[in-house]
Amino acid sequence: MILQMSPFISGPTLLSSYRLNPLLFSKRQRCMKLPHWHFNRTKQRFFAVAAAENNKDTLPKTFDFTSEERIYNWWESQGYFKPNFERGSDPFVISMPPPNVTGSLHMGHAMFVTLEDIMVRYHRMKGRPTLWLPGTDHAGIATQLVVEKMLAAEGIKRVELSRDEFTKRVWEWKEKYGGTITSQIKRLGASCDWTRERFTLDEQLSRAVVEAFIRLHEKGLIYQGSYMVNWSPNLQTAVSDLEVEYSEEPGTLYYIKYRVAGRSDFLTIATTRPETLFGDVALAVNPQDERYSQFIGMMAIVPMTYGRHVPIISDKYVDKEFGTGVLKISPGHDHNDYLLARKLGLPILNVMNKDGTLNEVAGLFRGLDRFEARKKLWSDLEETGLAVKKEPHTLRVPRSQRGGEVIEPLVSKQWFVTMEPLAEKALHAVEKGELTIMPERFEKIYNHWLSNIKDWCISRQLWWGHRIPVWYIVGKEEEYIVARNADEALEKAHQKYGKNVEIYQDPDVLDTWFSSALWPFSTLGWPDVSADDFKKFYPTTMLETGHDILFFWVARMVMMGIEFTGSVPFSHVYLHGLIRDSQGRKMSKTLGNVIDPIDTIKEFGADALRFTISLGTAGQDLSLSIERLTANKAFTNKLWNAGKFILQNLPSQNDISRWEMLLAYKFDEEECLCKAPLPECWVVSKLHMLIDTVTASYDKYFFGDVGRETYDFFWSDFADWYIEASKARLYRSEYDSDAIIAQAVLLYIFENILKLLHPFMPFVTEELWQSLRKRKEALIVSPWPQTSLPRHMSAIKRFENLQSLTRAIRNARAEYSVEPAKRISASIVANEEVIQYISVSTVYFPGYCLGGNTCSISNCAA
């Protein structure tokens, strides 16, 4: 076999009928995993003897995942999770999105924990004081439901207890079960400062909630009124838009005749909810619809209401193509009808009780459940000849996220926050560059929502949560007092109404999202702006969360932060996507495709799970599969095996003189790198380039790029090439100086790889770091590698030529089916420059590296 080498191309050319693939020598060609070469028996004996002679402790065969908890507890006991101002003064601060106290860890939690921990660990190693402040949310509806179910199992209904008795039972439940989610977050390696853990019903945070309500009310931004809300008949409370999920379901479209008053004509309407006709206040048609123009201004008679008349009006809001083009207006039970009625000044008629039964307005149907009433009404309409027909129709049904019941649009007296003036400031924060949202495309969504914002219903008819700080005057319920506590309320009442006045507190609680909107600053001591943590750590640096709560949480925090502190609560927002299964489907119990994080950790380890879910792109959904987890578990094992190899080939701990020679190499200095042999110069140069690239990606929050680039370097360049090249020196004791530099490079590269990977894979990297000799500190607090270190492009080019040569020989052997154990010769024809460095370098590439070949090298004629 004859190969011709040229200094002007990136690989050899064959002077035979064998043709090389040009892609083989492309500078862009990268290999994730090259063939593995196994040691023969002599080499294995060398390891065993060397280990025995040096009296080294070798690592176990594989990394034991059960040691993760031991490592985590050690980190926490050493205080590494607390901010340290000794190395820097510019803090990096993240407030953890508080999971529900009722929750158990799911992959959504695993995603935010992993990404936030990557950020925190990176900046901690960069020398910045880092504070990752954890906590949990009291989750008003979810927690109350859980405790109500627990009481039901004991044969107790909530209404049979007093409010104080019930909340006492909830607190007991919280103390017993509320720490589940926290312990599970720790299993993922979250390096939070647990000494600062917060709960939204803590005394300090509750004080902040009351203060925020009072200040907004004093500015006229909180008011009470009767408006359309999402009502949960089972929970007996209003719920937020976030807690309503819409599903496409098969339903029915009912066609009903309304007689035109004083005429024999009928107008037919189409509706999916005939039971709401008792709340009709008008019929509407499109003014451009010629079919009905003659009836505009007349009256229609609502069926089954003993002749109640409603006007026939026109509005361009009516869709001529839907149903018959005639729309019944029921503003008490439809969001769009409600807005139209308010615009046109129509009355609002409510026909439903808060438990989902029809009220006295429905006449003979009073007391019937809304769905029972629908069936009976249709039957009666058929008997009277007013039922035209019914046909299948796909409905978009609003269901409660908590209980699954159908949500009822209902006009109810609630407390609201006027949002427009708050939203205006939040919009300006993005316009002025005070807030950066990643990915950038979400800025448009953020701006659109704030530009079209509606007032926020903040009251909930629950017993668990922050009680609304409003007291009513007995006998004068239309008047109320806003105060910080009952004593202050009574004092104000005495001053205004006399000493004999009696007061009682509003029974409602505040929406859970109200307290969550204060999270970045209430957790740091606000409203006490002199609090040490508030002065040191506010405004925070980063808010990381799912893009699905950009409106409901992120935007509200921005608005409240500016309103109460004068500052945007964080300078950056990082939005991650959803985790889906391997087929791109949303994980759900119904589909049976849910992957449990704790079970995954037990099987694959926390590091493999973290590495897998961190390789996505900001804002994009990530498909998770067992195959990916398995591959990254193999990556963990590869890292572990590389550590074992390096430990087995380092000097004994007692060999002080050899360690001094080894540590004398300063590869971060130009002179030292220039003197290194080609393989060492190549791999160190590649490492220095990687450090620059990876550090830039970390700073841009391109975590997927960090993971892939570090993976490629470790597996392809370091494990599959340099470690193989280093064995030639390590196995030949006569080349003592070569062995020392190989040992020095192995240690230098490996400890830097551990640093680069630590934010992603903290457990295995810390365990390997502690196994290396001469460790002065824990990896979690070790300095980040320096950037802009020397590198030699000529060495990289030359070594790439050697790699191409090696691949060409391997491919030629494979194409001609040469037996693996058979050694054949290969002649390389090249110019003087190439011959020189190939001749020197063949000592680093023994036969097993070159595919079992021996090479003769010849100069080529000019």
TILOBA-19869 format. One record per residue (C-alpha): x, y negated, z negated. Coordinates in steps of 0.001 Angstrom, whole numbers, plus 524288, in hexadecimal, padded with zeros to 5 digits. Example, Ala and Ser with C-alpha at 12.3 -4.5 7.8 and 13.67 -1.06 7.14 Angstrom:
BEGIN
8300C811947E188;83566804247E41C;
END
This chain:
BEGIN
800008000080000;805CE7F2F180401;800AD7E5EB7FF37;804F17D880803D1;804D97CD367FA0B;804B37BEC57FD7A;806D57B3627F41F;7FC4A7ABD17FB5F;7F0F17B51D7F90C;7EB267BA637ECAB;7EDDE7C8AD7EF75;7F4EC7D2FA7F7A3;7F1C87D76C80570;7F39F7E582809DB;7FC027E884815C4;7F3D07F46181922;7E64A7F7DE81DC4;7E15C7F53980FE2;7D9B07E87D80F4F;7D7D27E094802CE;7CB2C7D9D67FF56;7CE027CB2880006;7C53A7C8FB7F446;7CEFD7D0DD7EC69;7D8697C5867ECB8;7CEE57BA387EB57;7D2877B0C17E096;7C4827B1067DC4F;7C3FF7BFC17DB0B;7C1847C3927CCEF;7BFC27D0C67C6DA;7B7A37D2E27BAFF;7BD787E0367B891;7C8D17E7227BF3A;7CC0D7F5A67BE4D;7D0E67FA3F7B112;7DE138012B7B052;7E00F80B337A5AF;7EC8F80DD179E33;7F34981AEE79F8D;7F6E182336793D2;8044381D377923B;7FE6C80F9F79110;7F4658142F78738;7FF4881A0777EFA;8065A80CFC77F94;7FAA98063677958;7F9958106476EBF;8080D8100376B92;808D18014876C09;7FD4F7FFF0762F2;80323809927596B;8109C8036B759CC;80B3F7F5B7757A8;802037FA5974CF8;7F6DB7F2C775333;7E8927F34974FAA;7E13D7F63075C28;7D3767F1BB75F1A;7C82A7FB6375EFA;7C44E8019976BDC;7B92C7F7E876DFE;7B4107EB90767AA;7AA897EF1575CDD;79E477E6AA75E2B;79B147E8CE74FDE;7A6E87E07474C68;7A00C7D47675214;798D07D1DD74558;7A5857D32873DA7;7AC3B7C93774686;7A0A17BFEE745CB;7A0067C07F736FD;7AE9F7BDBC73657;7AD557B1C973F23;7A24F7AC8E736CE;7A9577AF4272A04;7B5307A7A272EE7;7ACD279B9F731C4;7B00879BA474047;7A20B797FD743FD;7A29E78B0573CC8;7A72A77E8D7438A;7B59377BE874140;7BA5676DF9742DB;7C8C877145740E8;7CB777732974F7D;7C278768E27552C;7B87B75E5C75249;7AEF775F4475DC9;7A4D17695D759BD;79DB277293762DD;78FF67747E75D79;784CB77D5F76196;777D277EE575AAD;7732878CC975C89;7657278DB87626A;75E6F792D67564F;758627A0307590C;74B667A362752B4;74CE67A88E744F7;743CF7B3B174905;74C577B7817547A;754F87C2FC757C3;7606F7C18E760EC;75D4E7C28776F71;765A27C01F77B6A;761947B1D977BFB;767977AFF876E88;773957B7AB772CD;775367AE6C77E4F;775227A1C177687;77D597A77176B7F;787B87AC2277508;7887E79F9277CEA;788C1796C2770FF;792E479F3B76A44;79B7579E9B7766A;79AE378FC2775DE;79DAB78F4376755;7A8F6798E676784;7AF527921A7730D;7AEDD7849F76CD6;7B33E78A1775FAD;7BF6A78F9C76644;7C1477828776D1C;7C2FC77C9A75F9D;7B6057756D75E6B;7AE6D7762A7519A;7A2D677EA275596;7959177F3674F3B;78B7F788CF75402;7800F7866874B07;776B6791F8749DF;768DF792EC744ED;75B507987D746D6;74DF0792FA749E8;742257953674114;73A027988674D3F;72CC67944D74815;7239679CA675036;72C4C7A89D75189;72F827A97274314;721917A73173EA6;71D057B208747CA;727197BB8E74289;723397B90E7346E;714B07B98C73790;716C17C70773D9B;71E547CB447318D;713387C69B728D4;709297CD547317F;710677DA1B72F55;70E207D7C7720CD;6FFB77D4FB7235C;701357C650720FB;6FCB17BB4D729D6;703C37AE4B729E1;6F75D7A6C3726D9;6F5CA7AEC771A6A;702237A8747151D;7047979A5C711A2;70DE2792C371A21;718477930370F74;716B77A1A470D79;718097A43371BF0;7241D79BAB71DD2;72A367A25B7120E;728707AF69718DF;72E957A9E27252F;73A867A53071DB1;73BC67B2A571781;73B5B7B8C9724FC;745777AF1F72A06;74EEB7B21B71EFF;74D937C0B372167;74DAB7C17373045;751CE7B41273529;760517B74B73587;75F107C1F373FD7;761B67B92574B6A;76D4D7B2CD7447D;774277BFC4741DA;771D87C3D474FF9;777AF7B72A7551B;783BE7B9F774CFC;785257C73F753AF;7874C7BFEB76068;792EA7B8C375A84;78CCB7AB57758BA;797337A3047521B;78D60799C274BAC;78FD27927773F25;7862F79A5173707;78896791BD72B27;780B8787607326D;775857904873689;7688878933736F4;75A0D78CD4736EE;74FD97838673C50;7482B783F572F91;75407781017270E;751F07759871DDF;75B4176CB572552;7555676FBE732A7;7478976E5F72D55;74B1C760E172841;74FEE75D5A735E5;74325761F073C04;73AED7597B732EE;743BC74DC973547;742B774F7074401;733CD7502574371;732F3743EC73B0F;73C3473BFE7438F;7350473FB875007;727F973C87749AF;72CE772F61744F2;730C872C0D752ED;7234572FDD757D9;7288273BBE75F1F;72086745B67576D;711CA7455575803;7060674DF87555B;6FB95750B575F70;6F2CB75AA276612;6F8E775FA977287;6F9E676BEF77ABB;703257761C774FA;7069078477776DB;6FE5978B4576C90;700D1798F776763;6F3D079E5A7622B;6FA607A9AC75B17;705127A183754DD;6FB977963F75295;7059E78C21756A5;70A19783C1761CF;716367891976892;7208F78285770C7;721E97841377F63;72DE178C7D77CF6;725A47963A77562;71C497981B780D5;71FDE7A1F178B4D;718787A2CE79823;715F97AFBF79ED3;70FAC7B3577ABBD;703FA7BBFA7A87E;6F8367C1337AFE9;6EBD67B9A57ACD2;6DEE97B5497B276;6DA027A9277B965;6CBCA7A6957B611;6C2CC79EE47BF51;6B795797CB7B853;6AC9A78F037BD8D;6A9F27819F7B784;69D1F77B657BB8F;69D8076D4A7C031;69419765AA7B787;6879A761597BE4D;68A70769857CA76;689747777C7CEE8;697FE777D37D27E;6A23977F607CB02;6B0D677D677CA05;6B8D0789C27C810;6C51E789367BFEB;6CFD77936E7BE40;6D5F37957C7B0EE;6DE4279F8D7A9E9;6D88379BC279CA1;6C9AE79ACD79D76;6C83179A2178E97;6CDAB78C4278ED6;6C21D78728796C6;6BBBE7834D789F3;6C673778FC7893B;6C476773C17970F;6C365764FB797C4;6C3677635D7A6B2;6C453769F27B3EF;6CEE3764947BCE0;6D11A7652D7CB8B;6DB9175FAC7D456;6D76A752807DA2E;6DC18757457E787;6D3A27637B7E716;6C81F760A77F02E;6C0A976C897EB3D;6BDB9765E27DE60;6BE947574D7E0F8;6AFB5755CE7E062;6AF6175ABF7D258;6B97C751687CCA2;6B306748EB7C245;6A7F27527D7BFBC;6A61E75B207B3BB;6A750769DA7B26C;6A111772D77A86E;6AA5A77BA27A0AD;6A5227899A7A061;6A0AF78FA87937B;6A0F17827E78C54;6925B77F7E78C52;6939D7756A79722;69FA576D9279313;6A3377641679E12;6B1327609F7A259;6B57E757307AD20;6BAA075B737BA56;6C712753A07BCA8;6D1EE753007C6B2;6E0967539B7C487;6EC0E756D87CD63;6F10375FF77C2BD;6E6FA76A127C755;6EC847746C7D086;6E30F776217DBE1;6E8C4783887DF03;6E728789B87D19D;6DA887912E7CF84;6CF36789477D4F6;6D5B377BFF7D3C8;6CCF7778727C82E;6D3C2777A37BB06;6CD85778627AD9A;6D40D76EE67A422;6D5CD7749D7966A;6DF8C76B3A7900D;6DED0771E0782D4;6E48377E8478842;6ED4A77B9A793CF;6F9A97735A7941B;6F73576DC27A1B0;6E8E076B0079EF0;6ECFD7644D7925A;6F61975B027999D;6EBBE758417A3EB;6E16A7556F79980;6EA7174BF47928D;6ED687451C79F5D;6DF07743D97A306;6D9E17413D7955A;6D1CD74DB5794B7;6CDBF7535078782;6D4D675F11781C5;6CC5976A4177D26;6D1D67758577535;6CA327825177559;6D3A878AD876DDA;6D70778D4C75FB3;6E54478EC075BC0;6E3C079D8375A9A;6E00879ECE768EF;6D14E79FFA766E8;6C77B796C876D29;6C1D878C01764A3;6B44A785EB7639A;6B5AD77ED3770A5;6B43778C2C77736;6A66E78DC0771EA;6A21679BF1771E6;6B01C7A02F7748C;6B4E079A4E767D8;6BDBE7A35575FE6;6C1507AC1876B54;6CFA77AE8C76E41;6D3D97A73077A87;6D5937B3AA7826C;6C8E87B9C677D98;6C1F87AD16780EA;6C7687ADB978EC0;6C1597BB1D7911D;6B4257B79378B2A;6B37C7AA8C79241;6B6047B0CF79F75;6AB717BAE579CC2;6A1B67B02D79965;6A5887A84C7A565;6A2E67B4227ADD5;695637B5917A7BA;692057A74B7AA6B;697087A7C67B855;6A1C979DC57B5F1;6ACD17A7957B77A;6B1497A7A47C5B3;6BC697B1807C5AE;6C9277B52E7BF49;6D5AD7B9777C5C1;6E3577BDF87C19E;6ECE27B2EF7BF54;6FAE27B2A17BA40;6FBBF7AA197AE31;707447A3047A800;7041D7A645799E0;70A5779EBC78E81;70DD77A80578383;713B27A5E87762D;721FC7A96E775B8;720197AE6F767DF;713567B5E276806;710837B7FD7765F;702B07B27877582;6FD0E7A96C77FD7;6FFA179B4177C11;6F3E77922677BCD;6F55C7840778085;6EE7F77CA7775AA;6ECDF76E9D77173;6F16F76DBA76369;6F561763477599F;70438763F4758A1;7107175BD475607;7182875733761CD;725067506D764D3;72524745F376F5E;7303F74AAA77808;731E9740C3782EE;73A7F736D377BA1;742CF741D877639;744227483278397;748D073B99789C3;754DC73B4378112;757A97499E783B3;757397471479258;760D873BEF79118;76A5C744A97899E;76C2B74D3A795A8;76C53741A579EFE;7772E73B0F79720;77F477478A79626;77DB0748B178775;77810756587896F;77CE27607279336;7742776BEB796A6;77A2A7784179C68;776EA77CE87A691;774B976F787AC59;7686D7738E7B3B4;76103774057A6CC;76288765527A580;757F2763C57AFD0;74ECE76CB17A840;751EB7657979BA7;74F55758457A210;742B575CDA7A85A;73D26761FE79B9B;740A6755D1793DF;73B5374D1379E97;72E377541A79DE5;72DCF756E078F5E;7213775851787A9;71EF97556F77962;72312760747706D;7194E7676B76798;7212C769CF75B31;716D376F31751C0;7144877DA374F75;70964783C274791;7124D78CBF73FB9;7168B78E84731A8;724E97916873447;72D1A785BB73832;72F977776C73551;72303771BB72FCC;71F057652C736AE;72243759E872D39;714B8753E272E07;70AD07528C722F1;6FC4F74F8A724BB;6F38F747C171B8F;6E85174FD27161A;6DBCE749D271B3C;6E331741C872569;6E8DF74C8072DF6;6EA757434273966;6F53173C6F731AE;702327427072E28;70F5873F9A727E1;71C9F743CE72D02;726817465672238;732C074E1871F05;72C39755C17141A;71F8D756E370C5C;723EC74D83701AB;7272A742F170B79;71A3A7454E71273;712837441B705C7;7199B7379E7021B;7165A731A770F64;708397361770DF1;7073472FCE70074;70C6D7230B705C1;702C9722DF71100;6F695729A470B9C;6F78E728BE6FCDB;6FB3A731F66F1DA;6EF7D73AF26F346;6F2A473EF77012A;6F48D74D5C70491;6FD207521D70FA7;7001175EF271674;70AA17629B7203B;7083D765E172E78;70798774C472F1E;70EE4775A873C24;71D69777F373E14;726717725F74851;729E87796C754DB;736437816A752C8;73C6A77A1D75E3C;73B3E76D6575688;74529771E074C70;74D657785375711;74E2B76B3F75E2B;755A5765D875274;75EEC7718975187;76BD776B697563A;76B9A760B174BE8;762AE765AC74107;76C217711373F24;777307675273D04;7707075F9573253;76784755C17392B;7608F74D41734C5;76C4074B5C72BD3;7755574559735F8;77FF17444672BA8;780937532372A3F;78E4A7582572CB0;78A4A761EB7372D;78202757DA73E46;78D6C74E5B73EF1;7971E758DB74347;78F34760F074CCD;7844F7589B75292;78202756E775DD0;784BD7652A760F5;78BFC7696776D31;7843D7740F773CB;7767D7796D7742F;775F3786E177A61;768D978D8A77CB1;76008793DB786D4;75B0978B9A7920B;74D2778FC478EDC;74C95786B0782FE;752A077AC57895B;745E17734F78763;740BF778E177AC9;74D32777C7772E1;7589F77145779CB;751637653B77EAC;74A85763657719C;75781763F176A5D;75CE77598A7736D;75116750D37711C;751207529276262;75FD3751407614B;75FD27443276849;753E673F82760B9;758F6742A275315;767C77419C75447;769BA7389F75FD9;7722D742F276674;7701274E3076FCC;7714375A12766C7;77ACC7613176FD5;782BE75D2A77B9C;78145769C278374;7764D7736F785DE;779CB780E978B31;76E12788B679000;76F1E79746791E6;765ED79FEE799A1;75E097ABD9795E9;7636E7B996794C9;75C927C30479DF7;75DEE7D1757A09A;765F77D7567ABAD;75A6C7D5A67B4F2;758EC7C73E7B1B6;74C947C94A7A9A2;749C07C25B79CEF;74BFC7CB467915F;73F767CF7878AC5;73A707DA8778257;72FDE7DD0F78C71;739E57DFFF7970A;742327E7B578D79;74E897E0BA79209;7525B7D9D87856B;760A87DB79781A8;762A17D9EE7730C;76F017D22F76F9E;771BD7D986762EF;7708F7E6CC7698B;7792C7E1A177473;783877DD4C76AC5;783997EAB676468;785C07F1667718C;78E577E7C6778F2;7939B7DE7B76E9C;790C67D00D76C96;79C247CC1277553;797137D36778139;789737CDBE77F44;78EB07BFEC77D96;7978F7C0ED7896F;78C7A7C62E791D4;7827E7BBA378EBA;78C657B09378F64;78FC57B2C179DB3;783A17ABF87A2BD;7823C79E297A7EC;77BFF793327A015;76D6F792607A29A;76D0579F067AA77;7663F7AB687A5EC;76F447B6E97A35A;76C6E7C5097A6D3;7710C7CE4479C29;773437DCAF79E84;7792B7E84279792;782E37E9547A2C8;7884B7DBBA79FEF;789257DE8D79181;7903E7EB497944F;799EF7E46B79D3A;79D057DA2379300;79E507E4687886E;7A8C07EA327915B;7AF037DCAD791DF;7AF7D7DC91782F5;7B5F77E9F478345;7BFAA7E56078D9B;7C3677D9E07850C;7C4EE7E2FD77974;7CD687EC997811A;7D60F7E190785E4;7D7D87DD72777C3;7DB7E7EB5677403;7E58C7EC0077EF4;7EBAA7DF1277B11;7EC357E2A876C96;7F2A17EFA276FDD;7FD1A7E89E777A2;800617DD7776E6B;80BF77DE2776522;80A607E36E75783;806187D97874D6B;8130F7DBC774685;81B517D97F752A7;81D917CB2374F80;8288F7C8CA75935;820BC7CE4676493;814ED7C610760B9;81D8E7BA037605B;8222A7BCD376E36;814447BF607729C;80EB77B2FC76CA0;819F07AAE8771F9;813737AB1677F4B;80BC279E7A78143;803AC7A0C778D55;7FD15793A678BCE;80A2278D7478F8F;80E6578BEB79DBC;81C51790AF79B8B;8181779D5D7952C;80E247A05079FB9;817FE79DCC7AAAC;821527A8047A521;816DB7B2867A3E4;816AB7BDFF7AD75;80C917BD6F7B855;801987C5647B1D1;802BB7BD6A7A553;803927B07C7AC76;7F7B67B4617B49A;7EEDA7B8B57A990;7F2757AD597A095;7F0237A3BF7ABBB;7E2F67AA057AE67;7DF9F7A91079FEB;7E32579AA879F6D;7DA797982D7AB34;7CF8D79FE87A4C1;7D081797F879834;7CE9F78B5879FE0;7C339790C47A7AC;7BC767970979C14;7BE2E78B2C7934B;7B82B7826F79DC1;7ACC478BEA79F0C;7AABF78C3779054;7AA6E77D5B7901B;7A03177D5879AED;798457880979423;79A3E7912679FD5;79AAE79D2179732;797DF7A6C67A218;7A4067A20C7A93E;7AC277A34979CD9;7A7F67B15A79AD1;7AA0C7B5AD7A8D3;7B73A7AEF47AA82;7BCA57B44E79DD1;7B74C7C1D67A0E8;7BDC47C19F7AE4E;7CAF47BD6B7A907;7CB187C72279DE9;7C69C7D2E37A596;7CD017D0827B2CC;7D93D7C88B7B040;7DCE07CC867A278;7D7F77DA647A04D;7D8C57E0017ADFB;7E5157D91A7B287;7ED967D34E7A7FF;7EC097DE0679DE8;7EF547E8007A883;7FB2B7E00F7ACAE;7FFC37DE8679E95;800547ED2C79C60;80C5F7EE697A4E7;814367E68B79AE7;80D7D7EB8778EBE;810827F9AD7928C;81EE27F7367956F;825F87F458788CB;832727F10E79020;82C017E49B79518;82AF57DF0978766;82A627D0A678B2F;820167D3CA7957D;8182B7DB1978B5E;818927CF8D7820D;813B27C5D178C29;809097CF6679018;805027D090781E2;805417C1C878073;7FCB67BFC978C6B;7F32E7CA787887B;7F1837C3F277B44;7F0C77B621780E8;7E6AE7B9A478B3F;7DE867C21878244;7DD837B85A77726;7D9477ADD3780C0;7CF307B6ED786D5;7C9CF7B9677793F;7C8AE7AAD57770D;7C1C27A88078406;7B8407B3AA781A5;7B5E57B15B7732D;7AA187A83D774C2;7A3987B2C777D0B;7A82D7BF1377603;7ABA27BAEE7682E;7ABF87C81A7614E;7B4F67D054769B5;7BE097C4CD76C3D;7BF557C1C775DB0;7C1F67D01775A83;7CC847D0E6764DF;7D2477C3D4760B3;7D3907C869752B0;7DA547D4CC7577B;7E5157CD2175E3C;7F1667CA2F75699;7F5117BCAD751D7;7E7137B791750F6;7E6F67AB5D74881;7D8447A89D748ED;7CB4E7AE0F74D52;7C82B7AD8E75BB5;7BB757A63C75900;7C35079A5D75467;7CF8779C0175CAA;7D2FE790CB765F0;7CDC879145773C9;7D83E793AE77E2F;7DED6787A3783BA;7DB7F7836F79189;7E45A77E7A79C8F;7EED47888479961;7F95078BB67A3A3;7F642794F17AECB;7FE02799627BAC9;7F66D79A6A7C75F;801C17A0E47CE85;801D57ABDC7C47E;7F3367AD887C625;7F4E67AE347D4FC;7FFCA7B8297D434;7F8B57C0D27CAB5;7EC807C0547D329;7F5107C56F7DE60;7F9367D0A47D59B;7EB157D3467D228;7E7677D3827E08D;7F2C27DCAC7E35A;7EE677E5CA7D88B;7E0657E5C47DD3A;7E4B27E84E7EB3E;7EC8B7F4347E70D;7E14E7F9657DEE2;7D7A17F7557E9F3;7E0977FDD37F3E0;7E248809AD7EB10;7D3A080A697E934;7D0D8809397F7CE;7DA5A814177FB30;7D5A581C717EFBF;7E30A81D5F7E94C;7E202825AD7DD18;7E32881D797D0AC;7EECE8253F7CB73;7F657825097D831;8012181AF47D960;80421815837E6F6;80D2980AC67EB8B;8093B7FD657F057;812597F4297F78F;8105B7E5997F62F;8159F7DCDB800DB;816567CE797FD2A;81EE27C25E7FDA1;829847BF637F3C8;8211E7B76D7EA56;816997C1B27E949;8206A7CCC57E845;827457C5E47DD22;81B937C49A7D404;815CD7D1BF7D7E9;822C77D8637D508;8235D7D23D7C799;8151A7D4E67C4E8;814CE7E36C7C849;81A3B7E6237BACB;80D5C7E0C87B57A;805407E95A7BE9D;808AB7F79C7BC6A;80395802367C565;7F673803C27BE8A;7F3D67F54A7C0A3;7F6F27F63E7CF21;7EE2D801E37D0C9;7F8F380BF77CF62;801D1806827DA09;81051803C37DA61;8142C7F8077E293;81FD97F5597EB3A;821A57E6F37EE55;827C07E1CF7FADA;82B037D4628000C;8243B7D09C80CB3;82B187CA8F81845;8295E7BC1981A23;
END
